[in-house]
Amino acid sequence: MRLLHTSDWHLGRAFHRVNLLGAQAEFIGHLVTTVREREVDAVVVSGDVYDRAVPPLAAVELFDTALHRLADLGVPTVMISGNHDSARRLGVGAGLIGRAGIHLRTEPSAAGTPVVLRDAHGDVAFYGLPYLEPALVKDEFGVDKAGHEAVLGAAMARVRADLATRAPGTRSVVLAHAFVTGGEASDSERDITVGGVAAVPAGIFDGVDYVALGHLHGCQTITERVRYSGSPLAYSFSEAGHRKSMWLIDLDAAGSVTAERVDCPVPRPLARLRGTLDDLLADPELTRHEDAWVEATLTDPVRPADPMARLTERFPHTLSLAFAPERTADGLRVSYARRLAGRSDQQIAQDFVAHVRGAGPDEREAAVLREAFDAVRADAAVREVAR
């Protein structure tokens, strides 16, 4: 059986205020084309279909379009809810939608109830484990400690119990939305830490032929049988080095896995640039990034004038600007108390200006600060007398 594993669509999400719905629609088209051209037997979507619990109407419409296009192919789809989704909202109409071959699994209580598909070699049981928020599902699974490992372990116990009742040779696929030990995170995933622990061991899925994971946005292999597809689009500059893709998985008669990465369309490349403003504007090596979405970190010792306007003249798609001025050894930080010791209010204020801007106030600015402090002191004296 040939599976296409994808996850973390985050429909409705923007990238630094850039609307990505067009790029997300292009991905859906690419997904449908891949299913058709690569003769996929089943699609698995491992959570975070939407970016938030109450998605914008345009995102819902795109999801509706995706469901119709997948149903029209006649290829079954199994889909779970992630930590960004509202499981109850995503699951509305699941029974009816299931008749069209789109199987939404959003209820933790159904963890041990698979979608069973069949190929020439027999049955393949698909178990959908939606994102399991420990505090909300610990009673459902009868665990004492509200932790990710406990609830996911209990859910997998139900999977194994059901699988044991099925015909010998039945192959198994688990969809899960979790942070598995060994996975590499990025800045765009929402923290799911509970009790100081976010990750669960990969061994929790032992005994299953393939585990289609969602949550982490980088495509990665935890083991040959446990994989993240990652998000189809980059949602933060920390993903600049990611190759966005889906997994094409062939599950043979014995349950052995063969995996191939299928690249996703890239709406615009990402570039993280660092250096002085003059260097970024002049360096010929950066020509290749002129059409990219750019995150620029300026290292000028003094904050330059109009940096964003000047950057966008060369890099018109600059979306993020940060400052990290290079300091000499003399400028290394000392404790806050030591920096203030023996210094006047005027000097402290001037130090603050230097810290923020990279250079202290000039004579005119220093005079303005002095006048302000003088006015405050005079006002305080007046108030003291009036008491």
Salt bridges, closest charged atoms under 4 A:
ASP8 OD1 - HIS10 NE2 3.52
ASP8 OD1 - HIS217 NE2 3.59
ASP48 OD2 - HIS10 NE2 3.49
ASP48 OD2 - HIS177 NE2 3.21
ASP51 OD1 - HIS10 ND1 2.92
ASP51 OD1 - ARG13 NH1 3.35
ASP51 OD1 - HIS84 ND1 3.61
ASP64 OD1 - HIS68 ND1 3.53
ASP119 OD1 - ARG171 NH2 2.61
ASP123 OD1 - ARG118 NH1 2.70
ASP139 OD1 - LYS138 NZ 3.54
GLU140 OE2 - ARG158 NH1 2.87
ASP162 OD2 - ARG166 NE 2.72
ASP209 OD1 - ARG225 NH1 3.86
GLU224 OE1 - ARG227 NH2 2.88
GLU239 OE2 - HIS217 ND1 3.36
GLU239 OE1 - HIS242 ND1 3.96
GLU239 OE1 - LYS244 NZ 2.62
ASP250 OD1 - ARG2 NE 2.79
GLU260 OE1 - ARG38 NH2 2.92
ASP263 OD1 - ARG243 NE 2.60
ASP278 OD1 - ARG310 NH2 3.38
GLU290 OE2 - ARG314 NE 2.87
ASP291 OD1 - ARG268 NH1 2.97
ASP291 OD1 - HIS317 NE2 3.60
GLU295 OE1 - ARG272 NE 2.69
ASP351 OD2 - ARG343 NE 2.83
GLU365 OE2 - ARG357 NH1 3.03
ASP374 OD1 - ARG377 NH2 2.40
ASP379 OD2 - ARG383 NE 2.80
GLU384 OE1 - ARG387 NH1 3.18
